Amino acid sequence: MRAALEAVLMVVDAPVSVDDLAEGLEVPADAVRGALEALASSYRAEQRGFELRAAAGGWRIWSHPDAAPLVARFTGEAASARLSKAALETLAIIAYTQPVTRARVAAVRGVDVDSVVRTLLTRGLVTEAGREGPGGGILYRTTTAFLEKIGVDSLEDLPPLAPHLPDDTEIDALLDALDDGP
């Protein structure tokens, strides 16, 4: 099963779920899950140039973070793959408050975010998620590509913000100010 999993995971371009792998290999999902975890552990112990990780609802082989500069040189993704500070801030606001409108993101950041949101849409990190009521603004949410890029399985795996936030009194004042804003 190890060889079969490796062969499949080497050619996929998106994470593959345990259920899909189990169905394709015609083995129980628990056996696949155990084999994937054993492979991931083995790769870590052997300090390979790649790793097997669960992300965005499935499993995928990734280059090891320590090899990122070398891989970027070979693929030509070095500078073009980086996001600006504004894009990272906007992406964080969308990730933690989704679905959210551009106006709400702009109110939190205190600046216009139209071009930044367009960049995030172009890169496939956010997508439209409907409208905020009749005639309301477009809502945005993160994509599975976002989860893949940051290496988490779901939004619940994002680190908590609470340790980085002001106390409840300051938060309430901030929320009141945002509700009174644009």
C-alpha positions as CSV (number, residue, x, y, z in Angstrom):
1,M,0.0,0.0,0.0
2,R,2.9,2.4,0.7
3,A,4.2,2.3,-2.8
4,A,0.7,2.7,-4.2
5,L,0.0,5.8,-2.0
6,E,3.4,7.3,-2.9
7,A,2.7,6.8,-6.6
8,V,-0.7,8.5,-6.4
9,L,0.5,11.3,-4.2
10,M,3.4,12.1,-6.5
11,V,1.1,13.0,-9.4
12,V,-1.8,14.8,-7.8
13,D,-2.0,18.5,-7.9
14,A,-4.3,18.9,-5.0
15,P,-4.8,17.2,-1.7
16,V,-6.6,13.8,-2.0
17,S,-9.0,12.7,0.8
18,V,-8.5,9.5,2.7
19,D,-11.9,8.3,1.4
20,D,-10.8,8.9,-2.2
21,L,-7.5,7.1,-1.7
22,A,-9.3,4.2,0.0
23,E,-11.8,3.9,-2.8
24,G,-9.1,4.0,-5.5
25,L,-6.9,1.5,-3.7
26,E,-9.8,-0.6,-2.7
27,V,-8.8,-0.8,1.0
28,P,-10.4,0.4,4.2
29,A,-10.1,4.1,5.0
30,D,-8.6,3.3,8.4
31,A,-5.8,1.4,6.7
32,V,-5.1,4.3,4.4
33,R,-5.1,6.8,7.2
34,G,-2.7,4.7,9.2
35,A,-0.4,4.2,6.2
36,L,-0.4,8.0,5.5
37,E,0.5,8.9,9.0
38,A,3.3,6.3,9.0
39,L,4.6,7.7,5.7
40,A,4.5,11.2,7.0
41,S,6.3,10.2,10.2
42,S,8.9,8.2,8.2
43,Y,9.6,11.2,5.9
44,R,10.1,13.5,8.9
45,A,12.4,11.0,10.6
46,E,14.5,10.6,7.4
47,Q,14.7,14.4,6.9
48,R,13.6,14.2,3.3
49,G,13.5,17.1,0.9
50,F,9.7,16.6,0.9
51,E,7.0,15.9,3.4
52,L,3.5,14.4,3.4
53,R,0.9,16.7,5.0
54,A,-2.8,16.8,5.6
55,A,-4.2,20.0,4.2
56,A,-7.5,21.3,2.7
57,G,-9.4,18.1,3.5
58,G,-6.8,15.7,2.0
59,W,-3.2,14.6,1.8
60,R,-0.4,15.7,-0.5
61,I,3.3,15.6,-0.9
62,W,5.0,19.0,-0.5
63,S,8.5,20.2,-0.8
64,H,10.1,20.6,2.6
65,P,10.0,24.3,3.8
66,D,13.8,24.2,4.2
67,A,14.1,23.5,0.5
68,A,11.8,26.4,-0.5
69,P,14.5,28.8,-1.8
70,L,16.0,26.1,-4.0
71,V,12.6,25.0,-5.3
72,A,11.7,28.6,-6.0
73,R,14.9,29.1,-8.1
74,F,14.1,26.0,-10.2
75,T,10.4,26.9,-10.7
76,G,10.8,30.6,-11.1
77,E,8.3,31.3,-8.3
78,A,10.7,33.2,-6.0
79,A,9.5,36.8,-5.8
80,S,6.3,36.5,-7.7
81,A,4.7,34.2,-5.1
82,R,5.1,36.6,-2.2
83,L,2.2,38.6,-1.0
84,S,2.5,42.2,0.2
85,K,1.9,43.2,3.8
86,A,-1.4,44.7,2.7
87,A,-2.5,41.5,0.9
88,L,-1.5,39.4,4.0
89,E,-3.5,41.7,6.3
90,T,-6.5,41.6,4.0
91,L,-6.3,37.8,3.6
92,A,-6.1,37.4,7.4
93,I,-9.2,39.6,7.9
94,I,-11.1,37.6,5.3
95,A,-9.9,34.3,6.8
96,Y,-11.0,35.1,10.3
97,T,-14.3,36.9,9.6
98,Q,-15.6,35.2,6.5
99,P,-17.9,35.6,4.7
100,V,-17.1,39.4,4.7
101,T,-17.6,42.3,2.4
102,R,-14.9,44.6,1.0
103,A,-16.4,47.5,2.9
104,R,-16.0,45.6,6.2
105,V,-12.4,44.6,5.4
106,A,-11.7,48.2,4.5
107,A,-13.2,49.4,7.7
108,V,-11.0,47.1,9.7
109,R,-7.8,48.0,7.8
110,G,-8.7,51.7,7.5
111,V,-7.8,51.8,3.8
112,D,-9.3,50.9,0.5
113,V,-8.8,47.2,-0.3
114,D,-10.3,46.9,-3.8
115,S,-7.0,46.3,-5.6
116,V,-5.7,43.9,-2.9
117,V,-8.9,41.9,-3.0
118,R,-8.6,41.7,-6.8
119,T,-5.0,40.3,-6.3
120,L,-6.2,37.7,-3.9
121,L,-9.0,36.7,-6.3
122,T,-6.6,36.4,-9.2
123,R,-4.3,34.2,-7.1
124,G,-7.2,32.0,-6.1
125,L,-6.8,32.6,-2.4
126,V,-10.3,34.1,-2.0
127,T,-13.5,33.8,-3.9
128,E,-17.0,35.4,-4.0
129,A,-19.4,33.9,-1.6
130,G,-22.7,35.6,-2.5
131,R,-24.1,38.9,-1.4
132,E,-24.9,40.5,1.9
133,G,-28.7,40.7,1.6
134,P,-30.6,42.2,-1.3
135,G,-28.5,44.9,-2.9
136,G,-25.7,44.4,-0.4
137,G,-22.0,44.1,-1.1
138,I,-20.3,41.0,-2.4
139,L,-19.2,38.6,0.3
140,Y,-15.7,37.0,0.2
141,R,-14.3,33.8,1.7
142,T,-11.0,31.9,1.5
143,T,-10.6,29.0,-0.9
144,T,-9.2,25.5,-0.5
145,A,-6.1,26.8,-2.3
146,F,-5.6,29.2,0.7
147,L,-5.8,26.2,3.1
148,E,-3.3,24.3,0.9
149,K,-0.9,27.3,0.8
150,I,-0.8,27.7,4.6
151,G,-0.9,24.0,5.2
152,V,-4.0,23.6,7.3
153,D,-6.8,21.1,6.9
154,S,-9.6,23.5,7.7
155,L,-10.4,27.0,9.0
156,E,-10.7,25.5,12.5
157,D,-6.9,24.8,12.3
158,L,-6.0,28.5,12.0
159,P,-4.2,29.7,15.1
160,P,-6.4,31.5,17.7
161,L,-6.3,35.3,17.5
162,A,-7.3,35.8,21.2
163,P,-3.7,36.0,22.5
164,H,-3.0,38.9,20.1
165,L,-6.1,40.9,20.7
166,P,-6.8,43.7,23.2
167,D,-9.1,43.0,26.1
168,D,-12.9,42.8,25.7
169,T,-13.4,46.5,26.5
170,E,-11.1,47.6,23.7
171,I,-12.7,45.1,21.3
172,D,-16.2,46.3,22.1
173,A,-15.1,49.9,21.5
174,L,-13.5,48.9,18.2
175,L,-16.6,47.0,17.0
176,D,-18.8,50.0,18.0
177,A,-16.6,52.3,16.0
178,L,-16.7,50.0,13.0
179,D,-20.5,49.8,13.1
180,D,-20.7,53.6,13.1
181,G,-18.2,53.9,10.3
182,P,-18.7,53.7,6.5
